[in-house]
Every structure is written in C-alpha cells, then in structure tokens.
C-alpha cells in the first residue's frame, strides 16, 4: 500500500515536470539566432568585400555577429541537455503509469 502511494506521488510530481517543454523554446531561440547570425554575417561579408577600408560600424556588427553565434550554440546545447532530461522524465512517467495499471 505504501509502495503504491509513493508511486502515485512520484507520478504526480513527474506529470508536472513532463508538462514543461523547455527544450522547444531553447531550440527555437537557437534557430532564430542562427538565422540572424547568417544574415548579419552576409552583411558583414558584403561590407568587407565592397570596401577598401571597412566602415566604422563594421566592427560592432562583427562583434554582434559573434555574440549571436555564441548564444545560438549555447542555447542549442542547453536545448539538447533539456531534451535529454525530458526524455528521461517521460520514460519514467510511462514506467510508473504501466506499473500502476493506468496504461494497458
């Protein structure tokens, strides 16, 4: 009886944790930042190609471009870690539902 109550309590805790899908937001942010990085890299490349001496605003754009790339990679890695954790929670949730007889 105590084992079943403990399993039901763990199930309710895991059900709340399984509803939170943080990885999707992180992957979306990484994709948007990656797109912005690619566009800004194209602008910087065009400025460098067309100018003998790069304009003064070229260097801040390059810095912004590198920050976007760094943050996109960081968010992608965080998304992978979060997705791995979500898959583990979902697997344990399915095990508990099967053990409790909720799912056939």
C-alpha positions in Angstrom: 0.0 0.0 0.0 2.8 2.4 0.9 4.6 1.5 -2.3 1.6 2.3 -4.4 1.1 5.7 -2.6 4.8 6.5 -3.2 4.5 5.6 -6.9 1.3 7.8 -7.2 3.1 10.7 -5.5 6.1 10.3 -7.9 3.7 10.1 -10.8 2.0 13.4 -9.9 5.4 15.1 -9.5 6.7 13.7 -12.8 3.4 14.7 -14.5 4.0 18.3 -13.6 7.6 18.1 -14.8 6.6 16.4 -18.0 4.3 19.3 -19.0 7.2 21.7 -19.1 8.9 21.6 -22.5 11.8 24.0 -22.1 13.8 22.3 -24.9 11.4 23.5 -27.6 11.9 27.1 -26.6 15.6 26.8 -26.5 15.8 25.1 -29.9 13.6 27.9 -31.3 15.8 30.6 -29.9 18.9 28.9 -31.2 17.3 28.7 -34.7 16.3 32.3 -34.7 19.7 33.4 -33.5 21.3 31.2 -36.1 19.3 32.8 -38.9 20.1 36.3 -37.6 23.8 35.3 -37.4 23.8 34.1 -41.0 22.1 37.3 -42.3 24.4 39.5 -40.3 27.4 37.5 -41.5 26.3 38.1 -45.1 26.0 41.8 -44.4 29.5 41.9 -42.8 30.9 39.9 -45.7 29.4 42.2 -48.2 30.7 45.3 -46.4 34.2 43.8 -46.3 34.1 42.8 -49.9 32.9 46.1 -51.3 35.1 48.4 -49.1 38.8 49.0 -49.2 38.7 50.2 -45.7 35.8 48.7 -43.6 33.4 51.4 -42.3 33.4 52.2 -38.6 30.2 50.4 -37.9 31.6 47.2 -39.4 33.5 46.2 -36.2 30.4 46.5 -33.9 28.5 44.4 -36.4 31.2 41.7 -36.4 31.1 41.7 -32.6 27.3 41.4 -32.6 27.5 38.6 -35.2 30.0 36.7 -33.0 27.7 37.2 -29.9 24.7 35.8 -31.9 26.7 32.8 -33.0 28.0 32.1 -29.4 24.5 32.5 -27.9 22.9 30.3 -30.6 25.4 27.5 -29.9 24.9 27.9 -26.2 21.1 27.7 -26.5 21.3 24.7 -28.8 23.5 22.8 -26.2 21.1 23.8 -23.4 18.2 22.5 -25.5 19.9 19.2 -26.1 20.5 18.8 -22.3 16.9 19.8 -21.6 15.6 17.4 -24.2 17.6 14.5 -22.8 16.2 15.3 -19.3 12.6 15.5 -20.7 13.0 12.1 -22.4 14.2 10.5 -19.2 11.2 12.0 -17.2 8.8 10.8 -19.9 10.3 7.3 -19.8 10.0 7.1 -16.0 6.4 8.5 -16.3 5.5 5.7 -18.7 7.0 3.1 -16.4 5.0 4.4 -13.5 1.8 4.5 -15.5 2.3 1.0 -16.6 3.2 -0.3 -13.1 0.1 1.4 -11.6 -2.1 -0.1 -14.3 -3.2 3.3 -15.8 -1.9 2.4 -19.3 -2.6 -1.1 -20.7 
